[in-house]
């Protein structure tokens, strides 16, 4: 479906550039995004899907690399949080991002579970920043910009934790970040682009 780079503002009647949110209508800006019932409930559904996928990802990481560091989990988080933010904007994106840390903190599944509020929030922020840079988020430039920015945010966020809490040596930190980034940039971009294309081609875009 063809998408216009400019849309007339309902309030002012002037042309205003808007961030394309496929399921929320082009007239909505990325911040705060879609805050009606459909947007919030859709964000919640995506969050529940992410929680289920993360359970699978954790087992996959354990089987492949002994659970030494999350790879599948990061790919899943980048994909699902990016999907929520790209489709519905900031607020529903945060719903997708923060339900899992909330459950993890409440159940005590990880000693660093509260830290996931920060990292998942940064992933959502990266999606909104990248999305605002492009008039149409269903492009390779948009999704790759998002995964690159999110990967940078993750490295910057984890350095203090790895140095102060885990006391990891620098060489191990560099190898850890290198492996994670090698997966977290291309794979989520491929998955996210494919999902957004499906949404568009299915005719679910509201304008």
C-alpha positions as CSV (number, residue, x, y, z in Angstrom):
1,X,0.0,0.0,0.0
2,X,1.4,3.4,-0.9
3,X,2.2,5.6,2.0
4,X,2.3,9.4,1.9
5,X,5.4,11.1,3.5
6,X,3.2,14.0,4.5
7,X,-0.2,14.0,6.2
8,X,-2.4,17.0,7.0
9,X,-2.7,17.7,10.6
10,X,-6.4,17.4,11.8
11,X,-5.9,20.3,14.3
12,X,-4.0,22.8,12.2
13,X,-4.6,21.7,8.6
14,X,-0.9,22.0,7.9
15,X,1.4,19.4,6.4
16,X,3.3,17.6,9.2
17,X,5.9,14.9,8.9
18,X,4.8,11.8,10.9
19,X,6.5,8.6,11.9
20,X,4.7,5.8,10.1
21,X,3.1,3.5,12.6
22,X,1.5,0.8,10.4
23,X,-1.3,-0.3,12.7
24,X,-1.9,3.0,14.4
25,X,-2.5,5.3,11.3
26,X,0.0,7.7,9.8
27,X,-1.6,10.6,11.6
28,X,-0.1,9.5,15.0
29,X,3.3,10.6,16.1
30,X,5.8,8.1,17.5
31,X,5.6,9.7,21.0
32,X,3.4,8.8,22.7
33,X,2.1,6.5,19.9
34,X,-1.2,4.7,20.2
35,X,-2.5,5.0,23.7
36,X,-6.1,3.7,23.1
37,X,-7.3,0.3,24.1
38,X,-6.3,-1.3,20.9
39,X,-2.7,0.0,21.2
40,X,-2.3,-1.0,24.9
41,X,-3.9,-4.4,24.5
42,X,-1.9,-5.2,21.4
43,X,1.3,-4.2,23.2
44,X,0.3,-6.6,26.0
45,X,-0.3,-9.4,23.6
46,X,3.1,-8.9,22.0
47,X,4.7,-8.8,25.4
48,X,3.1,-12.2,26.3
49,X,4.4,-13.6,23.0
50,X,7.8,-12.3,23.8
51,X,7.8,-13.9,27.3
52,X,6.9,-17.3,25.7
53,X,9.6,-16.9,23.1
54,X,12.2,-15.9,25.7
55,X,11.6,-19.2,27.6
56,X,12.4,-21.0,24.4
57,X,15.4,-18.8,23.7
58,X,16.8,-19.4,27.2
59,X,16.7,-23.1,26.7
60,X,18.3,-22.7,23.2
61,X,21.2,-20.7,24.6
62,X,21.7,-23.3,27.3
63,X,21.8,-26.1,24.8
64,X,24.1,-24.3,22.3
65,X,26.5,-22.3,24.5
66,X,25.8,-23.5,28.0
67,X,23.8,-20.4,28.9
68,X,27.1,-18.4,29.3
69,X,25.5,-15.2,27.8
70,X,22.1,-14.4,26.1
71,X,22.1,-14.5,22.3
72,X,18.7,-15.9,21.4
73,X,17.1,-13.9,24.2
74,X,18.6,-10.6,22.8
75,X,17.5,-11.4,19.3
76,X,14.0,-12.1,20.5
77,X,13.8,-9.0,22.6
78,X,15.1,-6.8,19.8
79,X,12.6,-8.3,17.4
80,X,9.5,-8.1,19.6
81,X,10.1,-4.8,21.3
82,X,11.0,-3.3,17.9
83,X,7.8,-4.7,16.4
84,X,5.7,-3.2,19.2
85,X,7.3,0.3,18.9
86,X,7.3,0.3,15.1
87,X,3.7,-0.6,14.9
88,X,2.2,1.3,17.8
89,X,4.7,3.9,19.0
90,X,6.5,4.6,22.4
91,X,3.8,3.7,25.0
92,X,2.8,0.3,23.6
93,X,6.4,-0.4,22.8
94,X,7.2,0.1,26.5
95,X,4.4,-2.2,27.4
96,X,6.0,-4.9,25.3
97,X,9.4,-4.1,26.8
98,X,8.6,-3.9,30.5
99,X,6.2,-6.7,31.3
100,X,8.9,-9.4,31.2
101,X,11.2,-7.5,33.7
102,X,8.2,-6.9,35.9
103,X,7.5,-10.6,36.1
104,X,11.2,-11.5,36.5
105,X,11.6,-9.0,39.3
106,X,8.4,-10.1,41.1
107,X,9.3,-13.8,40.9
108,X,13.1,-13.3,41.6
109,X,14.1,-15.3,38.6
110,X,17.4,-13.3,38.2
111,X,19.4,-11.2,40.6
112,X,19.8,-8.6,37.9
113,X,16.1,-8.6,36.9
114,X,15.5,-5.0,37.8
115,X,18.3,-4.0,35.4
116,X,16.2,-5.4,32.6
117,X,13.8,-2.5,33.0
118,X,16.7,-0.3,31.9
119,X,17.9,-2.4,29.0
120,X,14.5,-3.2,27.6
121,X,13.5,0.5,27.9
122,X,16.7,1.4,25.9
123,X,15.7,-1.1,23.2
124,X,12.3,0.6,22.9
125,X,14.0,4.0,22.8
126,X,16.3,2.9,20.0
127,X,13.3,1.8,18.0
128,X,11.5,5.1,18.4
129,X,14.6,7.1,17.6
130,X,15.3,5.0,14.5
131,X,11.7,5.2,13.5
132,X,11.5,8.9,13.7
133,X,14.5,9.1,11.4
134,X,12.6,7.5,8.6
135,X,9.2,8.3,7.0
136,X,8.6,4.6,6.5
137,X,9.8,2.1,9.0
138,X,9.2,-0.9,6.7
139,X,12.6,-0.5,5.1
140,X,16.0,-2.1,5.6
141,X,17.6,1.2,6.5
142,X,15.1,1.7,9.3
143,X,15.3,-1.8,10.8
144,X,19.1,-1.9,10.5
145,X,19.5,1.6,12.1
146,X,17.3,0.4,15.0
147,X,19.3,-2.8,15.6
148,X,22.6,-1.0,15.4
149,X,21.5,1.7,17.8
150,X,20.0,-0.8,20.2
151,X,23.2,-2.9,20.2
152,X,25.2,0.2,21.0
153,X,22.8,1.1,23.8
154,X,23.2,-2.5,25.2
155,X,27.0,-2.3,25.2
156,X,27.0,1.0,27.0
157,X,24.4,-0.2,29.6
158,X,26.1,-3.5,30.3
159,X,29.7,-2.1,30.7
160,X,29.1,-0.8,34.3
161,X,27.2,-3.9,35.3
162,X,29.9,-6.3,34.0
163,X,32.7,-4.2,35.5
164,X,31.2,-3.4,38.9
165,X,28.9,-6.4,39.6
166,X,30.4,-9.3,37.6
167,X,34.0,-8.0,37.6
168,X,34.6,-9.5,34.2
169,X,38.0,-9.0,32.6
170,X,38.1,-6.6,29.6
171,X,39.1,-9.4,27.1
172,X,36.1,-11.5,28.1
173,X,33.8,-8.5,27.9
174,X,35.0,-7.7,24.4
175,X,34.4,-11.3,23.2
176,X,31.0,-11.3,24.8
177,X,29.9,-8.0,23.1
178,X,31.4,-9.1,19.8
179,X,29.4,-12.4,19.7
180,X,26.2,-10.8,20.9
181,X,26.4,-7.9,18.4
182,X,27.2,-10.3,15.5
183,X,23.8,-11.8,16.1
184,X,21.8,-8.9,17.5
185,X,22.3,-6.6,14.4
186,X,21.4,-8.8,11.4
187,X,18.9,-11.4,12.8
188,X,16.4,-9.1,14.5
189,X,16.5,-6.8,11.4
190,X,15.6,-9.7,9.2
191,X,12.8,-10.9,11.4
192,X,11.4,-7.4,12.0
193,X,11.5,-6.5,8.4
194,X,9.7,-9.7,7.5
195,X,7.0,-9.2,10.1
196,X,6.4,-5.6,9.1
197,X,6.1,-6.7,5.5
198,X,3.5,-9.3,6.4
199,X,1.5,-6.7,8.3
200,X,1.6,-4.4,5.3
201,X,0.9,-7.0,2.7
202,X,-2.0,-8.4,4.8
203,X,-3.7,-5.0,4.5
204,X,-3.8,-4.2,8.2
205,X,-2.4,-0.7,7.8
206,X,-4.9,1.9,8.9
207,X,-4.7,5.4,7.3
